[in-house]
Amino acid sequence: MKTAGDLLFSGDWLEDRQEDEEVYVATTIYGLEDVAAREIEALCKNDVSPLSPPPAGENATGRDDERDERGDGSDKRVLYGHGKVFFRGKKNILYRVAMASKTINRAGVLLSAGRFRSLGDLVDIIKRDVEPEKYLGKKQSFEVRFKRFGNHNFTSMDANAAVGEIFHSMGYRVDLTTPDVTLRGWVHDNRFFFSIDATGPLYNRHYRVCKHPAPIRPNLASLLVFLSGWPGVFEKNPADSGVLLDPFCGSGTILVEAWWAVERRPPNLMSHFRFENMVFHDPEVFENERAFLQNTWVEHREKLLDILGGSDVPVVVGIEKYKRHVDCCLKTLGAGDVPGTCFLGDGARFDEYVAPEKIGGVVTNPPYGLRIGSKKTSLPLHHRFIERIKRIKHSGLNVPLVMITPHRVVEKHLTGLPIERRRVAYGGLWVNVYRVDL
Ligand SMILES: C[S@@+](CC[C@H](N)C(=O)[O-])C[C@H]1O[C@@H](n2cnc3c(N)ncnc32)[C@H](O)[C@@H]1O
């Protein structure tokens, strides 16, 4: 039986597509692909076609060193690996994911994928697979951008030039500054993916109304919230799920993303996307999808606000040491229409601001002491926080904690608890994401 990895790398999926279907590739944060895959699966439900029926334990890359929590041998509708999520369906699926996903960086149409032996081989496979007229207007300019992982006898620039020449020789115009279309490729050892960037970046949010020196990227914040399993995201009544607490909240990104997950808000409902200028775009399907997303979100939000009634109990709460960041956080919560608040104080003494029995989950990104502050203050702060968590745990706190940090203090000091650690590539660093069931 073919594995999912075999399928993507053999090119068979090109033949398997229905006339009106494509395989899409969404990029996300390395190390959290499974979380993004679950979000996409939930958004698309039965509107995505199975990519393949792989055996238990297989995933998109065919590597068994990567997580696949289902591993149940069921049809895989959404595959993941190498910082990417793959799914197949009609155009409305691309539009839905572009407007509604909170966890991905960008999305594109997968044009080619495979194993290759040399740069010439890679060029030949792409030439064989890609039908440029389906994606590029004759008057549109393009650029090619490859990222390379592993050792090769060519650079990313070499790949850009060699693959770019395929389209240039067909009469398409190269523009490396303001191209109409970006063709994105990734080379991982002897395997590659090649796509057209259909959306542009999807992680910008309108609620960023003030400056913080180290805000977390919104889609990473969202991934951490989903990873935590904080019941607010899944329960019908957020009032029953306990408060989501970020004890080192800075400008409040995690708080907004947590509430947006509760209300199932499509963060890019009103954004513009690169596909709007592409030859395959269908404005009618797009507008239908937008109306569907808007209606389901507004309906759900109204239901939630009804449930919460006049209650002014915040659903999300932050603590922050500096007044200027507290002010910024409150402004951000306002801009994101979030029923939450932020206290000025010491996050390591969080139980002085929120009663432990009111907490439903903790998701946080404490100061690393690398870019701002120093390790000298950051490590003891981590330590004080974990010690407090331990104390509270002993008095019956029973909630998930998710924390992103380069320091390993969590595993050193929370021994005896089930700790899941992931290595995540973020901001040019490898950092740890810990998930602990307290
Ligand atoms: C990495 S930043 C968090 C950024 C935040 N996630 C955002 O998106 O804006 C860490 C924050 O912790 C704050 N901080 C440092 N020490 C603290 C303490 N003892 N209690 C609460 N906050 C603290 C810093 O001022 C900083 O705003």
The ligand as an SDF file (V2000), in Angstrom:
LIG
                    3D

 27 29  0  0  0  0  0  0  0  0999 V2000
    8.0910   37.8280   26.0020 C   0  0  0  0  0  0  0  0  0  0  0  0
    7.1290   39.0800   26.6620 S   0  0  0  0  0  0  0  0  0  0  0  0
    5.4810   38.5500   26.3560 C   0  0  0  0  0  0  0  0  0  0  0  0
    4.9790   39.0790   25.0490 C   0  0  0  0  0  0  0  0  0  0  0  0
    3.5270   38.8150   24.8410 C   0  0  0  0  0  0  0  0  0  0  0  0
    3.2440   37.4180   24.6450 N   0  0  0  0  0  0  0  0  0  0  0  0
    3.0250   39.6510   23.6770 C   0  0  0  0  0  0  0  0  0  0  0  0
    2.6210   39.0720   22.6670 O   0  0  0  0  0  0  0  0  0  0  0  0
    3.0890   40.8680   23.7510 O   0  0  0  0  0  0  0  0  0  0  0  0
    7.2700   38.8530   28.3780 C   0  0  0  0  0  0  0  0  0  0  0  0
    6.5770   39.9360   29.1930 C   0  0  0  0  0  0  0  0  0  0  0  0
    6.7020   39.6110   30.5710 O   0  0  0  0  0  0  0  0  0  0  0  0
    6.8100   40.8190   31.2900 C   0  0  0  0  0  0  0  0  0  0  0  0
    7.3620   40.5470   32.6390 N   0  0  0  0  0  0  0  0  0  0  0  0
    8.6600   40.4600   33.0320 C   0  0  0  0  0  0  0  0  0  0  0  0
    8.7150   40.1340   34.3440 N   0  0  0  0  0  0  0  0  0  0  0  0
    7.4510   39.9830   34.7690 C   0  0  0  0  0  0  0  0  0  0  0  0
    6.8490   39.6460   36.0010 C   0  0  0  0  0  0  0  0  0  0  0  0
    7.5700   39.3780   37.1120 N   0  0  0  0  0  0  0  0  0  0  0  0
    5.5070   39.6020   36.0710 N   0  0  0  0  0  0  0  0  0  0  0  0
    4.7350   39.8650   34.9970 C   0  0  0  0  0  0  0  0  0  0  0  0
    5.2500   40.2060   33.8110 N   0  0  0  0  0  0  0  0  0  0  0  0
    6.5770   40.2600   33.6860 C   0  0  0  0  0  0  0  0  0  0  0  0
    7.6840   41.6760   30.4170 C   0  0  0  0  0  0  0  0  0  0  0  0
    7.5250   43.0560   30.7290 O   0  0  0  0  0  0  0  0  0  0  0  0
    7.1620   41.3340   29.0250 C   0  0  0  0  0  0  0  0  0  0  0  0
    6.1580   42.2170   28.6290 O   0  0  0  0  0  0  0  0  0  0  0  0
  1  2  1  0
  2  3  1  0
  2 10  1  0
  3  4  1  0
  4  5  1  0
  5  6  1  0
  5  7  1  0
  7  8  2  0
  7  9  1  0
 10 11  1  0
 11 12  1  0
 11 26  1  0
 12 13  1  0
 13 14  1  0
 13 24  1  0
 14 15  1  0
 14 23  1  0
 15 16  2  0
 16 17  1  0
 17 18  1  0
 17 23  2  0
 18 19  1  0
 18 20  2  0
 20 21  1  0
 21 22  2  0
 22 23  1  0
 24 25  1  0
 24 26  1  0
 26 27  1  0
M  CHG  2   2   1   9  -1
M  END
$$$$
